[in-house]
Amino acid sequence: FARAVESKNPSDLKQLDAPIGIYTDMVKNLLSMPTPKSAASIHVSLLNNFSDLIAVLTTMEKLYDDPLGALASVKKIPGVQKSLQQSVTDLGAYFTARNITP
């Protein structure tokens, strides 16, 4: 994103396609994964966090069509990352409390 801003080259925004694809696959996998009721809230949080990342990156890709929206999305990244980190921490605690190991 920073490179696209500096270069003023919209094609540099295509580099966001890879993480968007990865996060989209994560959402698809999470949606198809059976989840115990006791882990449902963590599961939903992970789904929401990855969906938020997709939305942020997709909006950032529109920098040259919607510069204000793209820049507003950049400001959302720290909050989304913090929420995702908390969800992963909660999942780890869930596994630890139930003696679940990989």
N, C-alpha and C positions, 0 to 999 in steps of 0.2 A: 504494500500500500504506500509506504513512504517513498519507494522508488518511483511509483506512478505519479505521486505528487511532485517530486523533484523533477522528473523527466518530462512531465506533462504528456506522457505517452499512455493512452488508454489501454494499449495491449499489455502493459505491465500489470494491470489489474487481473489478468487471466491467471496469475500465480495464486490467486485466492481460490481458484476452482478445485485444487487438490485438497486443501483442508475442508472445503465445503463438502466435497465428495466423501471424505473420511467421516465427517460428523453425520452426514446423511446415512451412511452405512451403519454407524453406531446407533442411530435412532431406529432404523429398520431392525437391527439385531435385538435391541432392547424391547421393541414392540412384539417380536416373535418369541421372546424368552419367557418361559413359565416362571412366575415369581410367587413365592409364598406371601400370604396376606401380611405376615409380620414384617416383610421387607417392602411392602407396596409403597409406602411414602418415600422411601429412599429411591426406589425404582422410578417413581414419578418425578422426583427431583432431578435425577440424572437425565431423564427424557426431556424435561423442561430446559435444563442447562444446555444440553447439546442442541436442542431446537433454537434456543436463544443465540447460541454461537452461529448457527446457520443463518439466522435472520440478520445478525450483525454483519457477518461477512458478505452476505448477499447485498445488503444495503451499501456496504463499503465499495462493492464492485460498481455501483452506479455513481461513482464520484463525479463523472463528467456530465451525467444527466441530472443528478440531484446532489450537488455539493454539500448543502446544509444537512441533508439526511445522512450522507456518508460521514461527515464530520461528527454529527451527533452520535452515530453508531460507534465511532472510535472512543468516545467518552464513556460508552457503556461497557467496553471490554473489561476494565478492572472489576466491575461489579459482577459480571458474568463469570469471570475467572474465579473470583472469591466464592461465589455460589457453587461452582463446579468443584472447587477444592473442598468445600464443606461437605458436599454430597459424597465425594470419594472418602473423606475422613469418616463420615457416618457409616458408609458401607464397610470400611475396614473395622470399625467398632462393632458393627453387626456381626461380621464374620468371627471376630475375636471372641465376642460374648457367647457364641455358639460353637466355638472350637472348630470352625470351618477353615480348612487350609486348602491351598490350590493343589 
